[in-house]
Amino acid sequence: MITSVFKKSTPLNFALVVILMLVFFLMYQIQDLSWLSSGFLIFKKATTFIILLASVFLIDFIARRNALSKDSSYTIFFYFLFLLFFPSVLDNTNLIISNFFILLALRRLISLQSLKESKEKIFDASLWIFIASIFHFWSIIFIVLVFISIIFHVSRDYRNWILPFIAFFTVGIFYMFVMTLFDINGIEHMYSNIKISFEINYFTNNYQNGSLSIYLTVALFFIISMFMSLSNRPLLLHSSYKKIIVSFFIGLLIFIISSNKSNDLLLFTFAPLAVMATGHIEIPQEKLNQELVLFVLIACSLFAFFSQL
């Protein structure tokens, strides 16, 4: 029954996900209503939700436009469920903005397989990644995905290897200009964010630990499924799926090395994992198996969400 609802991409499905996101977003925000006394904070909350919503539709666009899903709504639904695992991310505006720019970069890199406007796509993707690093520095690691994409598709033209560096200097100049304009020490501001920590002792309660364990188990299941089924997928899409897999592990690496660690940092893994989960659910199989996977995932996400309120 659940699979039948999201099997097709319809306006009703999109509306359903939007309503669900709004309900759970407000459910988390009403725990502390002090932000209602400030117009700026209200604007910030609204902007955060809009960017989060834009991220959901962007990953849906990436999946359907590049044939990574069969014109279904599974991708946005999975992305929504993964958000529920770590509700505190709904308050992390900088991380949500950074992830949005990473998704813009991912859109350009996956479409690189068409070999059309390759230089523009490489430059754009690099630009978005460096902008994302302003909001969370270690998202800069996604630049590795740019060079991997160049190797996959356009490695023979040496100019493609130079474009990421041009994008770096472009963003760097813009960053320093803005910092100077607002009289902020840009070097000191950036240096304060360039810290590495491998310690995982940030849990304030056992439910955060449990949510992380469940999420990583779910991720392992879908990753194994992707690796096992990759050879059966269209050869034309192999490079796209490999980029999705790499982007997941880059997101995981960001979580591992970032200081001020929290489960929120796993936000960078939601989009690629949603694509892999969609790939699993769309594999020809018994409908009972599909329903079981969705039911278990819904149950786990709801448990994780309500246990952390």
N, C-alpha and C positions, 0 to 999 in steps of 0.2 A: 504493500500500500504506500509506504513512504517513498519507495523508489519511483513509483508511478507519478507522484506529485512533481518531482524534480527531473523527470526523464526528458522533458522538453523545455526549451527556453521560451518562456512566455512572459508577457507583462505582469500577469498575475503572480508568477513565481518571484519576479524581481520585487514586486510590491510587498509580498509576504516576507521576504528577507529584510527589506528596508524597515518594515513595521517591527519585526522581531529584534533587529538591531537597535531601533529607537527604544523599544520597551526595556531591553536589558541594559542599554546605556543609561537610561533614566533611573532604572532600578538600582544601579550602582551609585549614581550621582546623588540620589536622595538620602544617602546615609549621612551626608553632611551638607546642609542647605545654606551654609554661610556664604557660598559663592553667589547666592541670589541677591545679596545686598550690594553687589558691585557690578556695575554695567560692563566693566572691562572683563571681569571673570565670566559673566554670562556670554559675552561675545567670544571669549576664548573657548568655552565649553562647546558652543555652537560650531565654531570653526573646526575644532578637533573632530566633532562628529561628522561634519561635511567632508573633511579630508579622509576620515576613516571610511566613509561611504564611497568616496571616489576611488579609494584603493580597492574596495571590493569589486566595483564595476570594471576597474582597470584590469584586474587579474582575470575577470570573466572575458574581457575583450581579447586579452593575450591568448587565452586558452582556445577560444572559438575561432579567432582570426587565423591562428597558426595550426588549426586542425588538431589541437591537443585534447579537445573534447568533442563529443558528437552532438553539438548543438543542444546541450543539456544545461540545467541550472545547478548541477552538482558542485561545480567549482566554487561558486559564491556561497553555497550552503555549507560546504566544508570549511571555507575560510571563516564564516560566521561561527561555526562550532569551535574552531581552534581559538578564536578570540575569547570564548567563554572559559577556556581552561585557565586563563590568567587575567581576570577582570581588572587588575590594577593597571594594565596597559591602557585602559580607557582614559586614564588620567595623565598619561605620559605623552604630552603634545609633541615634544621634540622628537621622540622616537617614532611617532606616527608620521610626522612630516618627513623624517629621514627615510622611512620605509616607502613612503609614497614616491619619492624621487628615485629610489632603487627600482621600484616597479616600472617607472618611466624608462629607466635604463634597460631593464630586462625586456621590455616591449621592443625596443630598438635592436637589441642584440639577437633576440629570437627571430625577428623578421629579416635578419641579415642573410638567412639562407636563400632568399630570393635573388641575392647578388645585385639588387637594384639600389642605387644611391648608397653604396656601401660606406663611402667616406663620410657622408653626412650622418649615417647611423652610428658609426664608430665615434665620431666627434660628439654627437648628441648624448650617447650613452655615457661616455667619459665625463662629459659636463655634468650630467645629472648625478653621477656617483660622487664627484667632488663636491657638488652642492650638498648632497646628502651628508657628507662627512662633516660639514659645518654644524649640523644638528646632532650628529653622533659620530665622533671621529672615526671609530673603527669600521664604520661602513665603507671606508675607503678601500678595504680589502676586496670589495667587489670589483675593483679595477682588474683583478686577476682574470675575471670572467671576460673582460673585454679582450685581453690578449689571447685567451683560449678561443674566443670566437674568431679572432683574426687568423689563428692557426687553422681552425676548421674550414674557413671560407676564402680568405683573401690574403694569405701570407706572402704571396709572391710580389706584391707591390709594397716596396719599402716605405712609401708615404703613409700607409695605413698604420705602421708602427710608431710614427711620429705624432699622429693626431692626438692620442691620449695626453702627451706631454704639452701640446698646445692648449688643450682643454684645461690642464692643471694650472698653467700660467694665467689663463683667462680668469678662472675662478679665484686664483690667488690674488690677482690684481684687484678684482672686484671686492674680495673679502677685506683686503687692507684698506681700500677706499672707504668702505662702510664703517670699519672700525675707527678709522681716522675721523670720519664725519661725526661719529657719536663719542669721540674722545675716549675710546677704549683701547687698551693695550692688546692688539691682536695677537702678538707673539705669546704673551703671557696667557691670554685666554685659551689659545690653542694648546699650549704646553700643559695647561692644567687638565686637559682632556686626554693627553697622550700618556695614559698610565695602563699598565698591564697587571691583572690580578687573576690568579688561578684558584683562589680560595672560594669554596662554596659553603659559606657559613652564614648566609644572609637570611635564612628562614626565620620568620617571626612566629610561625606555628607549624604544626605537623601537616596541616592541610595544603600548605604551599609545597612542602616536600612531596606529599602524595600526588598533587596535581602534576608536578614535574615528572614524577616516575611514570604516571599513567600516560602523559603526553609522549614521553620518550619511547614507551612501549608501543603506542599507536604509530609513532613515526617509524620505528624499526619495522613494524608489520608492513606498512605501505612501501617503504624503501626496498625491502626484500621482494615484495610483489613486483615492483618496477623492474628490478634487476632480472628477475626470473622471466618476465614477459617481454623484455625489451627486444629480444631477437625475433619475436613474433609480430612486432609492430612494423609499419611501413618504413622501409629503409630511408626514405626521404626525411622522416621525422626523427631519426636517431640522434642527429646532432642537437636538435631542439630539446629532446628528452635528456640528453647528457648535460646540456646547459642548466636545465631545471635541477638535475641531481647535484651538480656542482654548486649551484646557488644555495641549495639547502645546506650543504656542508660548510659553505662560507658563512651562512647565517649562524650555524652551530658554532663555528670557530669564533665568531664575534661574541657570542654568549660566553664562551669559555675564557677568552682573554680580557674582556672588558672589566674595568674597575667599576665601582658602584654597582656591583652585580645584582640582578634581580631576574625573576622569570620573564619580565617584560621584554627582555632582550631577545627572547625567542620569537618575537614578532617577525623578524627577518626570515624565519623559516616557514611561516604560515602559508605564504603564496605558493612556493614550490611544492610544499607538502599537499596543499589543496589540489594542485594539478596531478600529483602522483596518486592521491586518493581517488580522484575522478577517473584516472586511468585504470585503477583497480576495479572500481565499481562498474565500469563500462566493458570490462572483459566479459565475453560470452560465458555465462555460468548459470547455475540454478538461481532462480529468483529468491529462494529462501536464504541462500548465502548472502545475497545483496542486502536483503532486509535485515539479516542478523548483524552484518557489519554496521549498517546505518543505525540500527537500534542501540547497539552497544556503544557506538561513538556518541550518540545523543545522550544516553544515560551517563556516560563518563563526563561529558562536557557540562551537563546540568549539575552533576554532583560537585565537580570542581568549582563551578561558579558560585553556587549557593553556600558551599562550605567555607568560602573565603570572604563572604560578605561580612 
